[in-house]
Amino acid sequence: MRENGGQNYPHVIEPVILDLIDWLVERERTCEEAMSAWSRPGSRLPIWEEANRRGLVMTRRVKRRCVARPTSLGLILGELRREMRRQIPQPRSKAATSAA
């Protein structure tokens, strides 16, 4: 059975695509840097390609350089993910529990 752009692995690829978006938000990245880090020829999980196909990332020419950036949709999804993480209560460590 052939994998199609990560569609057979949604539970795996979704969080990794959001990791890519967070990575792009951290600082400006060149296209070469992004594709080198997130694109794997022949990979079962082509993260850069799938994020691009979904309209979550884009490339632009800035001062004669190709720069990779999240799209507006990618930024919104990244922010929703961060908001969800803030709302989920974090488990308390055993040290914090025994000190209480």
DORO-316111 format. One record per atom (N, C-alpha, C): residue number from 1; atom name; x, y, z. Coordinates in steps of 0.001 Angstrom, whole numbers, plus 500000, padded with zeros to 6 digits. Each point is the difference from the previous one (the first is absolute). Layout:
N
R   pos   site       xx       yy       zz
R   NUM     CA        X        Y        Z
...
% end
This chain:
100
R   pos   site       xx       yy       zz
R     1      N   500825   498828   500000
R     1     CA   499175   501172   500000
R     1      C   500881   501251   500000
R     2      N   499740   500927   499126
R     2     CA   500817   501192   499855
R     2      C   499445   501142   500843
R     3      N   500904   500690   500720
R     3     CA   499593   501149   500786
R     3      C   499813   501186   499074
R     4      N   499031   500833   500294
R     4     CA   499696   501142   499163
R     4      C   500148   501292   500801
R     5      N   501190   500600   499952
R     5     CA   500200   501289   500628
R     5      C   499704   500031   501487
R     6      N   500233   498917   500704
R     6     CA   499753   499991   501431
R     6      C   498545   499784   500373
R     7      N   499126   499808   499014
R     7     CA   498583   499861   500296
R     7      C   499688   498711   500750
R     8      N   500865   499001   499909
R     8     CA   499784   498770   500745
R     8      C   500545   500097   501420
R     9      N   500619   501124   500333
R     9     CA   500597   500200   501317
R     9      C   499542   501308   500636
R    10      N   498716   500335   499993
R    10     CA   499587   501309   500521
R    10      C   500342   500195   501470
R    11      N   499954   498945   500797
R    11     CA   500308   500128   501423
R    11      C   501474   500306   500237
R    12      N   500848   499695   499025
R    12     CA   501428   500260   500111
R    12      C   500364   501317   499338
R    13      N   499455   500262   498835
R    13     CA   500439   501152   499205
R    13      C   499443   501324   500511
R    14      N   498805   500003   500556
R    14     CA   499394   501264   500456
R    14      C   500880   500725   501011
R    15      N   500423   499365   501090
R    15     CA   500826   500722   500965
R    15      C   501350   500410   499428
R    16      N   500535   499215   499080
R    16     CA   501307   500336   499425
R    16      C   499874   501209   499077
R    17      N   498901   500107   499269
R    17     CA   499771   501186   499177
R    17      C   499901   501229   500898
R    18      N   499337   499877   501132
R    18     CA   499913   501128   500930
R    18      C   501369   500322   500604
R    19      N   500846   498990   500187
R    19     CA   501379   500252   500439
R    19      C   500745   500816   498945
R    20      N   499796   499662   498727
R    20     CA   500605   500756   498905
R    20      C   499563   501454   500055
R    21      N   498722   500239   500185
R    21     CA   499495   501375   500069
R    21      C   500633   500739   501175
R    22      N   500061   499373   501166
R    22     CA   500643   500630   501164
R    22      C   501459   500324   499703
R    23      N   500682   499099   499314
R    23     CA   501406   500175   499638
R    23      C   500167   501201   499077
R    24      N   499080   500160   499053
R    24     CA   500070   501138   499087
R    24      C   499706   501320   500711
R    25      N   499169   499965   501022
R    25     CA   499641   501208   500742
R    25      C   501186   500490   500840
R    26      N   500831   499073   500472
R    26     CA   501124   500359   500880
R    26      C   500881   501090   499412
R    27      N   500346   499869   498723
R    27     CA   500845   500989   499315
R    27      C   499898   499771   498498
R    28      N   500482   500960   499239
R    28     CA   499957   499866   498547
R    28      C   500892   498843   499562
R    29      N   499471   499169   499119
R    29     CA   500736   498833   499481
R    29      C   500071   500094   498481
R    30      N   501128   499604   499446
R    30     CA   500101   499961   498545
R    30      C   499262   498767   499493
R    31      N   499664   500020   498724
R    31     CA   499344   498842   499388
R    31      C   500907   498776   500087
R    32      N   501286   500200   499741
R    32     CA   500949   498878   500074
R    32      C   500006   499386   501392
R    33      N   500041   500854   501001
R    33     CA   500016   499532   501393
R    33      C   498732   499212   500324
R    34      N   498850   500534   499605
R    34     CA   498726   499341   500290
R    34      C   499885   498668   499276
R    35      N   500335   499986   498735
R    35     CA   499848   498755   499248
R    35      C   501008   498957   500442
R    36      N   501171   500433   500379
R    36     CA   501007   499063   500500
R    36      C   499552   499369   501316
R    37      N   499398   500805   500858
R    37     CA   499586   499515   501316
R    37      C   498702   499201   499958
R    38      N   499079   500330   499089
R    38     CA   498659   499441   500062
R    38      C   499565   499200   498779
R    39      N   500837   499858   499011
R    39     CA   499626   499253   498806
R    39      C   500951   498825   499845
R    40      N   499457   498843   499862
R    40     CA   500818   498796   499848
R    40      C   499573   499261   498733
R    41      N   500829   500025   498961
R    41     CA   499640   499273   498779
R    41      C   499730   498528   500305
R    42      N   498897   499515   499508
R    42     CA   499643   498606   500206
R    42      C   499447   499699   501378
R    43      N   499811   501028   500813
R    43     CA   499498   499796   501354
R    43      C   498522   499655   499983
R    44      N   499581   499233   500978
R    44     CA   498576   499700   500156
R    44      C   499244   501190   500567
R    45      N   500722   500904   500658
R    45     CA   499382   501165   500618
R    45      C   500638   501279   499429
R    46      N   499615   500409   498814
R    46     CA   500592   501192   499388
R    46      C   499418   501271   500623
R    47      N   500550   500426   501103
R    47     CA   499432   501074   500804
R    47      C   499899   501311   499226
R    48      N   501106   500472   499430
R    48     CA   499971   501268   499272
R    48      C   498989   499941   498858
R    49      N   500033   498932   499240
R    49     CA   499105   499880   498851
R    49      C   498534   499982   500428
R    50      N   499698   499291   501070
R    50     CA   498615   499913   500472
R    50      C   499536   501346   500566
R    51      N   500851   500679   500751
R    51     CA   499639   501320   500535
R    51      C   499776   500988   498852
R    52      N   500817   499913   498976
R    52     CA   499847   500858   498827
R    52      C   498702   499677   499260
R    53      N   499714   498718   499829
R    53     CA   498779   499572   499324
R    53      C   498759   500499   500730
R    54      N   500066   500049   501316
R    54     CA   498866   500448   500816
R    54      C   499897   501527   500109
R    55      N   500954   500701   499414
R    55     CA   499966   501459   500048
R    55      C   500431   500571   501337
R    56      N   500856   499284   500727
R    56     CA   500430   500438   501327
R    56      C   501356   500691   499989
R    57      N   500769   499803   498926
R    57     CA   501306   500637   499853
R    57      C   500110   500581   498599
R    58      N   500915   500952   499842
R    58     CA   500217   500613   498698
R    58      C   501453   500431   499891
R    59      N   500425   500300   498800
R    59     CA   501329   500547   499773
R    59      C   499844   501348   499307
R    60      N   500891   500914   500343
R    60     CA   499996   501337   499421
R    60      C   501435   500446   499753
R    61      N   500183   500846   499013
R    61     CA   501300   500624   499761
R    61      C   500076   501272   500847
R    62      N   501014   500054   500851
R    62     CA   500232   501166   500843
R    62      C   501474   500373   499851
R    63      N   500246   501179   499454
R    63     CA   501381   500469   499805
R    63      C   500862   498953   499301
R    64      N   499475   499485   498906
R    64     CA   500717   499023   499150
R    64      C   500204   498636   500662
R    65      N   499299   499748   501087
R    65     CA   500081   498691   500664
R    65      C   498624   499373   500000
R    66      N   499983   498684   499918
R    66     CA   498739   499269   500135
R    66      C   499796   499731   501486
R    67      N   498862   500476   500531
R    67     CA   499699   499875   501428
R    67      C   498738   499163   500168
R    68      N   500028   499072   500956
R    68     CA   498842   499153   500315
R    68      C   499263   500618   501178
R    69      N   498671   500050   499869
R    69     CA   499176   500594   501055
R    69      C   498691   499228   500133
R    70      N   499395   500062   501185
R    70     CA   498650   499449   500120
R    70      C   499014   500952   499323
R    71      N   498945   499467   499454
R    71     CA   498928   500831   499453
R    71      C   499133   500490   501153
R    72      N   499028   500827   499686
R    72     CA   499053   500460   501032
R    72      C   499309   498815   500650
R    73      N   499588   499033   499185
R    73     CA   499351   498801   500537
R    73      C   500959   499230   500904
R    74      N   501249   499867   499583
R    74     CA   500991   499319   500828
R    74      C   500197   500694   501335
R    75      N   500044   501341   499977
R    75     CA   500148   500761   501245
R    75      C   498806   499797   500926
R    76      N   498808   499980   499421
R    76     CA   498789   499787   500811
R    76      C   500025   498616   500641
R    77      N   500337   498975   499229
R    77     CA   500055   498638   500557
R    77      C   501069   499892   501076
R    78      N   501139   500642   499791
R    78     CA   501055   499991   501005
R    78      C   499547   500667   501292
R    79      N   499301   501109   499872
R    79     CA   499505   500701   501190
R    79      C   498936   499177   500718
R    80      N   499123   499357   499252
R    80     CA   498998   499132   500627
R    80      C   500659   498871   500773
R    81      N   501054   499432   499435
R    81     CA   500717   498928   500689
R    81      C   500608   500515   501309
R    82      N   500629   501173   499949
R    82     CA   500598   500557   501220
R    82      C   498932   500304   501041
R    83      N   498862   500508   499555
R    83     CA   498898   500301   500926
R    83      C   499479   498717   500651
R    84      N   499861   498943   499228
R    84     CA   499537   498724   500556
R    84      C   500987   499481   501039
R    85      N   501293   500134   499729
R    85     CA   501016   499544   500950
R    85      C   499932   500778   501311
R    86      N   499701   501297   499907
R    86     CA   499905   500809   501223
R    86      C   498801   499591   500840
R    87      N   498945   499501   499370
R    87     CA   498776   499661   500716
R    87      C   500017   498601   500599
R    88      N   500884   499147   499534
R    88     CA   500070   498632   500515
R    88      C   500797   500012   501300
R    89      N   499394   499550   501111
R    89     CA   500735   499974   501270
R    89      C   501192   499047   499902
R    90      N   501135   500466   500487
R    90     CA   501213   499194   499981
R    90      C   500030   499105   501241
R    91      N   500401   498744   499836
R    91     CA   500083   499109   501165
R    91      C   501042   500501   500989
R    92      N   499687   499885   501264
R    92     CA   500939   500426   501036
R    92      C   501027   498911   500238
R    93      N   501211   500429   500256
R    93     CA   501060   499037   500264
R    93      C   499809   499410   501395
R    94      N   500628   498863   500253
R    94     CA   499902   499361   501314
R    94      C   500595   500881   501087
R    95      N   501066   500739   499670
R    95     CA   500625   500887   500992
R    95      C   499035   501100   500402
R    96      N   499291   500572   499023
R    96     CA   499055   501079   500304
R    96      C   498827   499448   500795
R    97      N   499576   498777   499706
R    97     CA   498863   499394   500698
R    97      C   500381   499695   501449
R    98      N   501190   499471   500238
R    98     CA   500391   499635   501366
R    98      C   500289   501235   500846
R    99      N   500375   501113   499363
R    99     CA   500269   501231   500747
R    99      C   498703   500687   500426
R   100      N   498905   499702   499348
R   100     CA   498709   500664   500296
R   100      C   499335   499483   501230
% end
